Amino acid sequence: MPKLQLTKRNIDQQTPFPESGQVDYWDTELKGFCLRVGKDSKTFYVKVDVLDPATGKYKSVKGKLGRYGEITPDMARKKAPEIMAKLRAGKPAEDAPIPTLRTLYKKYIEVKNLKPSTAAAYKIYFENEKGAKFSTWMDVPAPELLQMLRPDVVIGRYQEVLSLSGKGAASNAFKMLQAIINYGMILYPQYIGRNPVKVITDAELWPEIKTRITCIEPEQFMIFHNALLSFPAIHRDCYLFALYQGLRPDEAHSLRWVDVDLDKKLFDLTWKDSKTKHRGVLPLSRQTTEILKRRHAVVQEGDVYVFPSVAARSTRGHVVLRADKLREKTGLDITPHSLRRTFIQIGERRLRIARESVKFLTNHVDRSVHGQHYAHIGVEDVRAPLQAITNEIERLMVQGAGGKTVELATAQASGRLNRNN
C-alpha cells in the first residue's frame, strides 16, 4: 500500500494509471484517506473500521468522496472526516436521493413477482402515454407529493378517472397507486409517513364491481354464430376454438404450434402454468381438431402461433380476442371470457357432466375433498365429455335452442382459405 501526501502536485506526478487493476495511495497525514487510481480514473475514498454487531468483529467500510478533477484534494480532505463519522455511525456515505413516484413505481415492479397481465396493467396506468393516470405526479419528490396530495386532490383525480375510464379502471389504477405508496412507506419511512390514497377508503368511494356472469344463452347461439361470419376467418376460428375448448382468452389466442399434437389430438398449456392459474395437457374435440387442421393448411414459415397476427403493428405475434369487437359484431353483452363460462354452463347444467371432468377441461383445480383425494382423472377420461359439450355447442349454433341433438358437420370454412382468412 503506497503512501503519499495527497496534494495536487503529488497526484499529477506520482500516481500513474496502471495497465490493469487499481492502486490505492494512502495519505500520510489523514489516516483512512486515500486515492484509488484505476485504468482511466482517480477517485478519493475513506476507509474506517467499524464493529459488526452480528459477528462482534471489526470490518472495513469504504465511502466515496468524489473523482479527482471534479473535486480537489483539499475539498476531499475537508469532506473526509464527515464521511468517516457517518460510516462509524452505520450510515451510508451519501444520502440517498429523495424518491419520486416514478422511483417507487420502478422499485415496486422490480421486486414484485407480478404475473404478465398484472405487470402490463401497471405499465398502462403508469407508463403508457394514453392510459397513464398519474403522469403529472410521477416526477414529484415524495415529501412534496405528500403535501400536494390533499384529500380533495386525490378524490378529484379519482372522480376524473372514474368519469373518463369507468369503475374498473379507476379502482385498478388507484389500488395500484395505493400498493406502490405502501411499499414506499417501507423503503423510505423518513420521506413517506402516510398513504394519501387511503382517503378513498375513508370516504367509502371504492365502486362496487360485480363479478361478470355473462354467457351465451341457448336462444343467442345462432345470433353469435351468424355474427362470427363477419369476422376474418382467423379471428373466427380463434373465437370458436376458445368456445369449444372452454379456454381463457389468452390460452386460446396465444396457442403455439409446438404445443399441439394433431396425431394424438392433444394440446399442452403447461408452459402457461402459474401460481394462480393451473394449466396442463388437454384433449382436442372433433371440431377443434378440424379448426387446427384448417389453420395448419395455411401456416407460413416462421409462424409460431396457431392464430398469428396479420397486423404489421402487432407486438404480440398473435391475434387478440377483444371484448369490444365481440359486443359490436354480435350485439350481445358478452366478452371473450363469456365463452369459457358458456362452456362450463353447457357441461355442468345442460348436459349434467361430472363437475370434476369440467374442471379438468377448463384447467380449474378441484379443491373439494372428493377432487383432492378421490377424483384422479386423466386426459382420456375427459375426451368423451369434451366431445359431448362441443357437439351441443355446435348444435345450438346451427339449429338453435329448439333443435334435436344430432351429429353435425364440423365448423366449416367460409370461402377460400388464405393467409388473412
N, C-alpha and C positions, 0 to 999 in steps of 0.2 A: 504494500500500500504506500505509494509515493506521497510524500508530504511537501507542501508548498504554500507559501504565503499567497493567498488568493487575491492578487491585485491585477489590474488590467494588463500591466506590462508583463507580469509573470505568465498570465494566462495566454497572452498572444505569443510569447516567445518560447514557453516551456511545456505547452500542452498540445502536442501534435495529434492529429486524428489517427487512430490506429487502423491498420488494414482490416482487422476483424475484431469482433468483441468490443469491450469497453474498458476504460481505465478510470478509477476513482482517485482524485487528488484531494487529500485531506488538508484542511487549513492548519497552519502551525500555531495560530493564535486562538481560534474558537473551536473548542472540542465538539465534534459531531457535525461540523460544517464542511461540505465537500463539493467538488465539481466533478460531475460524471461526463467523460468525453467518449462519445461514440464515433461511428464511421463518418457522420456528417453533422453532428450536433454537440453542443456543450451545454449542460444543464446543472443548475445549482440544486443541491439536496441538503437535508439534515437527517441525522440518524440519532435515535435515542434508545436506550434500553428500558423497557417497561415490564412490570411484573404481570404475568399472566395469571389471573385468579383461578382459572380452570386447572392449571398444572402446578402452580406455585413456583414456577421458574421464570426467569427473565428472558425476554425475547427482544430482538432488534426490530424497530419500526422506523420506516423512512417516510419523509414528506418532501414533496416537490416544492421548490421556491420559484422557479422560473428559468427560462432559457437565457443563456449568456447572449447579449445583444439586445434582447428585449428588456432585461434588467441589468444594471451594472453590479460589479462585485460589492460596492458599498451598499447598494439597495438590498442585495441579497443578505449581506451580513447583518443589517439592521432588522430585517424581517425574520431571520433565523431564530432568535430567542422566543419570539411569539409563537412560531410554529412548533418549536420544541415543547413549549409549555402545553400546547393543545394535545400533542401526541402523548405526553406523560399523563394528561388527564383523561386519556382514552377517547379523545375527539378526533375527527378527521382533520387533515392538514388544511383543507379548503372547505368552506361551507358549500354544501350542495346548492345548485341554482334553484331558485324558487319555482316549483312546478306550476304548469298551466293545465287547463282541462285537456289539452292535446297530449301533454306528457302523461297524465293519469290514464287517458284512453289507451295510449300505446303500451304502457306498462301492464294494464289490465288484460289487454288482448294477448300479450306475450306470455303471461303466466297462467292464464285460464285455459283449461283444456276444452275449448268450445267445439261443438260439432260444426261441420262446414256450413250448414244452413244458418246456424245462430251467428257464426262469425260473419257471414255475408250480410245478415240483417244489421249487425253493428256497423259494418262498413257503409251501408246505405245511409244510416241515420247520422253517422259522424264523419264520413269522408266524401260521399257522393255529392257532387255539385247540385244536383237536382233534388236529391232526397234528404240532404243534411238538414237537421232541425235546430242545430246549435252553433252554426258557423260563426256568429258574432261573439260567441263565448269562448271559442276554442283556445285562443292565444292570450287570454287574460290571466295574469298571475293569480294563484289561488287566494291569497288574502284579499285582493281587490275583487275577485269574483264573488267571494262570500259577502262582501259588503254590497256588491251590485245586485245580488240575487235576493232582494227583499221578497216577502211573500206575495205582494201584488205583482212583481215582475215575473216570478215563476208561474203563478196562476195565469197571468196574462198570456205568456208564451204557450202554456199548456192548452188554454182555450183556443188559441190561434191554430195550433196543430190539430186539435180536435175538430175544428171547423173546416180546415182545409183538407185534412187527410183521413179523418174518421176515427172511430173509437179504438180500433186495433192498433193503428199507427201511433196514436197519442199515448196509449197505455204502454206499448212496447218501448217506444223511444224514451219516455220518462222513467220507466222502470230500469232500463239500461243505464240511463244517466245516474239514477239513484245508486245502482250497483257500483258504478265507476267511482263515484264520490265516496261511498262507504269504504272502498278499497283504499282510496286516497287518505282517509282518516287513519287507516292502519299504518300506511307508509310515512305520512307527513303530519303527525299529530300537532307539531309546532305551528303548522300553517292552516290545517283544516280541523276545526273543533266541532262542527255540526254539519248536517246534511240539509241544505235548503229545500231539496225535493220532498222532504217529509211533510211539508205543508200541504201537499196534495192528499196525503193520508189523513192528516189532522182535519182538513176541511171536507173529508169524505167525498172527494171528487173523482176517484177512480171509477171508470164506467163499468157497468155490468155487461160482460161479454158472454153471451150464451154459447155453449158448445154447439157447433153445427151438427144437425142430424139429418140434413137433406140427403135424399137418394132419389133414384128414378122410380116413380110409382108405376105399377103394372100398365095403367092406361096411357103412360107417357113414353113407353118404349118405342112405339112406332114413330112418334114425333122426333125422338132422339135419333133413331136410325135414319130417318129421312134427312134430318139436319146434317148428319155426318157426311152425306153425299156432297155437300157444299165445301167440305174441307179438301185440301190437297190429299192425295191418297196416302202419302207417308204419314201425315198427321192423323188421318182417319184410321189407319192401321194401328197407330200407337194408342189412340183412344180405345179402340176395340181390344187391343192386347191388354191394356190396363183393366178394362171391364171384365173380360173373360177370365183373367187370372187373379182378380181381386188385389191388384198391386197398389202400393203407394205411388204417387205420380213420378217421383224421382227414380223409383225402381224400374218403372216402365220406360221412361224416355232415355235413361242412361244405360240401358241394357247393351252389353258388349258381345260381339260375335265370339270372343274367346270363351265366354261363359255359357255358350249354347251348344248342346249336343243333339242335333236333329235325328240322328240314328236311334238314340236311346229315348228321345222325346223328353229331354230334361234341360233345365237351365239352372245356373248356380249364382246365387246372390250373396254367397258367403263373404266376398270381398267388401260388401257394403255393411257387414255386421258392425254394430257399435254397442256402447254401454247402455244405450237407451232403446235401441231397436234391434231385435234379433232378425237375422236373415240366414237362409240355408238353401239347400238344393230342392227344387220343386219340379213336379211333372208338367208337361205340356198337354193341353187338350187337343182334340182333333182340329178345332177351329184355330187355335193359336199356332199349331204346327203348320197349318196351311198359310197363315199370315207370315210366319218366318220363312217359309219356302219362297213365298212371293217376294219378300224383301231380299232374300239371298239371290234370287234370279237377276236382280238389278244392282247388286253390290259392285262397287268400284274399288280398284286397287287403293289401298290406304285407308279404307273405311274401317274404323274401329267400332263404331256404334251401329246397332241394328237399325236405328232410326236417325241417320246422320242429318245434320242441318244442311240446308241448301243456301242459307243466307250467308253472304260474304262477310257480314259484320259479326257473325256468331263467334263468341269466345269459348263456348262450351263444347262445340263439336257435334251436338245432337239437338233435335227438336225439343221444344218445351211445351208441356201441356198447360195451357193458360185458362184460368177461370173466366176472364173477361170475354175471350173468344168463344168459349163454350156456352156462356149465357147468351151472348149476342146471336150466335148461329141457331141455338135450339129454342131460345125464348123461355127456357126453364131455369128455375132458381137452383142451379147445381154448380159444383166445382169439380175439378178432376178427382178430388178425394171422395166425392159423392159416388163415383163409380165403384170404389172399394166398398163403401157402405152398402151399395146396391148388391154387390156380390154376396156379402155376408147375409143380407136380408133374404135373398133368394135361397141361399143354402140353409140357413137356420130356421127361418119362419115358413117359407113357402114349401120347401122340399123336406123339412124336418130332418136334415142331415145332422149327424152327431156333432156337437159343438167342438170336440177335440179335433175332428177332421177339418172343420172350417178354420179353426185357429191355426192348425198346421199349414194349411194352404195360404193363409194370409200373414204368415210369419208372426203370429201373436204367441207369446209364451203363455201357456195354460198354467196359472198359478194355483188352481184348485188342488185339493188333496188328491182327487182322482187323477187329475192331469199330471201332477208331480210324481206320483208313486205307482200308478197302475196303467195309465193310457200310454203305453210305449208303442207308437205307430211310426211307420216309415213312409218313404215316398210312394212305393207301390200300393200301400194301403189307402192312399188318398187319390189315386188316379181315377177310380170309378166315381167317387163323389165329385171330383172336379168336372168330369165329363157330364155328369147329370146337371150340374149347375150351369155350365156353358150351353148345354142343349136347351135348357129352359130360358136362358137369356136370349139365345138366338131365336127361339120360338116366339117369345114376347115381342122381339123387334120386328119379325116378319109377319106374324099372324095376329099379334095384339093379345090383349088380356083374355078375350073370349075364345081363343083358338084351342085346339086339342094338341097335346104333346105328340109331335111326330119327328122323325129324323129328317133334318133339313140339309140342303146343300150348304157347304161351308163358305162363309164370308167371301163372297165373290168380288173379284176386282171390277171396278167400273172403268171402262175404257182401257186404252192401251197403256201398259206399264212402261214408265221410263224413269229416268233419274229424279225428276221433280214430282213424279206421281207416286 
